[in-house]
Amino acid sequence: MSRRILIVIGHPDPSPDRFARALAQAYADGATAAGHEVRLVDLAGLDFPLLQTRAAFETGEPLPVLAQAVDDLRWCEHVVFVFPLWLGTMPALLKAFLEQVIRPGIAYARPESGRGWARPLLRGRSARLVVTMGMPALLYRLWFLSHGVAGMRRSILGFAGIRPVRQTLIGLVEGASDPRRTAWLARLRMLGARAA
């Protein structure tokens, strides 16, 4: 069954040499070949400000530069975030993007009475986090408890109703051999074909 997939490249470096871009492209290639519809948002190509006030956050109106990304998020059935681990979590650019799009009127609705729980607006979507890192992925899972990825999964995407959120952690990426990189790209193509 065909699915609508949004791929968000959260690497701040626009260089085409970044492995995150190759991973995102492999996922997109696998998905397209399997008949899924794919849209891509590359955050390195967008220029938007940080949110600095509560009033700006609560307006719920996306900035014009992010209007297409918000439409893509509403359109998709599955969203894939591809990013490097920086200081144990996502890069600041990806966090700034999420602050712009996971907000009232876009990702959740506040109760009309002003009391009670917010209502998620992005239910029915699933996600995958593809995270590259310099350390071994097993160390990040066991010693650091995947804290940065877990926070994104539960406190950001889960809050908006996106579930399940699966993850692919790729460790020791900088010194990886060509055969190892080729294997990771093949895995991403397979995940794309399955829209998983």
C-alpha positions in Angstrom: 0.0 0.0 0.0 1.4 3.4 -1.0 2.1 5.9 1.7 2.9 9.7 1.8 6.4 10.2 3.2 8.1 13.4 4.3 11.9 13.2 4.8 13.4 16.0 6.9 17.2 16.4 6.6 18.3 18.0 9.9 22.0 18.4 9.2 22.9 22.1 9.3 25.9 21.7 7.0 24.6 22.0 3.4 27.6 20.1 2.0 26.6 17.2 -0.3 29.4 15.2 1.3 27.5 14.8 4.6 26.5 11.1 5.0 23.1 12.2 6.4 22.2 13.4 2.9 23.2 10.1 1.3 21.1 8.2 3.9 18.1 10.5 3.2 18.5 10.0 -0.5 18.8 6.2 -0.1 15.5 6.2 1.9 13.8 8.4 -0.7 15.1 6.2 -3.6 13.8 3.0 -1.9 10.4 4.6 -1.1 10.0 6.0 -4.6 10.9 2.7 -6.3 8.2 1.0 -4.1 5.5 3.4 -5.3 5.4 5.7 -2.2 5.0 9.5 -2.6 8.0 11.4 -1.2 8.6 15.0 -0.2 11.9 16.3 1.2 12.7 19.3 3.4 16.4 20.1 3.8 16.8 22.4 6.8 20.2 23.7 5.7 18.5 25.5 2.8 16.0 27.3 4.9 16.6 30.6 6.7 14.2 31.2 9.7 14.6 32.8 13.1 14.6 31.3 16.5 11.4 31.6 18.5 12.2 34.0 21.3 8.8 34.8 22.9 5.8 32.9 24.2 3.5 35.1 22.1 5.4 34.2 18.9 5.1 30.5 19.8 1.4 30.6 20.6 0.3 32.3 17.4 0.3 29.0 15.6 0.9 30.7 12.3 3.9 29.3 10.4 6.4 31.6 9.0 6.1 32.0 5.2 9.5 30.3 4.7 8.1 27.3 6.6 4.6 27.2 5.2 5.5 24.4 2.7 7.2 22.4 5.4 4.0 22.7 7.6 1.8 21.7 4.6 4.1 18.7 4.0 3.9 17.7 7.7 0.1 17.8 7.5 0.1 15.9 4.2 2.4 13.0 5.2 1.5 9.7 6.8 5.1 8.9 7.8 7.9 11.4 8.6 11.6 10.5 8.6 14.1 12.8 10.4 17.8 12.3 9.4 20.3 14.1 11.5 23.7 13.8 13.3 24.0 13.6 17.0 25.5 16.8 18.4 26.2 17.1 22.1 24.0 14.0 22.7 20.9 15.3 20.9 19.7 16.9 17.7 21.5 20.0 16.2 20.1 23.4 17.2 18.8 24.0 13.6 16.5 20.9 13.9 15.4 21.9 17.4 14.6 25.4 16.1 12.6 23.9 13.2 10.6 21.7 15.5 9.8 24.7 17.8 8.4 26.4 14.7 6.2 23.5 13.5 5.3 21.6 16.7 3.2 24.3 18.1 -0.5 25.3 18.8 -2.7 25.2 15.7 -0.2 23.0 13.8 0.7 20.1 16.0 -1.8 20.3 18.8 -4.9 22.2 19.9 -5.2 23.7 23.4 -8.5 23.0 25.2 -11.1 25.7 24.6 -11.7 26.2 28.3 -8.0 26.8 28.9 -7.9 23.8 31.3 -7.1 20.2 30.6 -4.8 18.5 28.1 -3.8 19.6 24.7 -5.3 17.6 21.8 -2.7 16.2 19.4 -3.4 17.2 15.7 -0.8 14.9 14.0 -2.3 11.5 15.0 -2.3 8.8 12.4 1.3 9.5 11.5 4.4 7.4 12.2 8.0 8.4 12.3 11.6 7.2 12.0 14.6 8.9 13.4 17.9 8.2 11.5 20.7 9.4 13.7 24.4 9.3 12.8 27.0 9.7 15.5 30.7 9.4 16.2 30.4 7.1 19.2 29.3 3.5 19.0 25.5 3.3 18.8 25.4 0.6 21.5 27.2 2.9 23.9 24.7 5.7 23.2 21.8 3.2 23.8 23.2 1.6 27.0 25.3 4.2 28.7 23.5 7.4 27.6 20.1 5.7 27.4 19.6 7.5 24.0 18.4 10.5 26.0 18.4 13.1 23.2 16.6 10.8 20.8 14.2 9.6 23.6 13.3 13.2 24.3 12.5 13.9 20.7 10.5 10.7 20.4 8.4 11.2 23.6 8.3 14.9 24.4 8.1 16.4 20.9 6.7 13.9 18.3 4.7 11.8 20.8 3.1 15.0 22.3 1.9 15.9 18.8 0.4 12.4 18.4 3.0 10.9 16.1 3.4 7.2 16.9 5.1 4.9 16.7 8.5 6.5 16.4 11.2 4.1 15.5 14.9 4.8 15.4 18.0 3.8 13.4 21.2 4.7 15.2 24.3 4.6 13.1 27.5 4.8 15.2 31.2 5.3 14.4 30.1 7.0 11.1 33.2 9.1 10.5 35.7 6.2 10.3 33.3 3.7 8.6 34.6 1.7 5.7 33.1 1.9 2.3 31.4 -1.6 2.6 29.9 -0.5 6.0 28.5 2.7 4.5 27.2 0.7 1.5 25.4 -1.6 3.9 23.8 1.3 5.8 22.6 2.8 2.5 21.1 -0.5 1.5 19.3 -0.7 4.9 17.9 2.8 4.4 16.7 1.9 0.9 14.9 -1.2 2.3 13.3 0.9 5.1 12.2 3.4 2.5 10.6 0.6 0.3 8.7 -0.6 3.4 7.9 3.0 4.5 9.1 2.0 7.9 
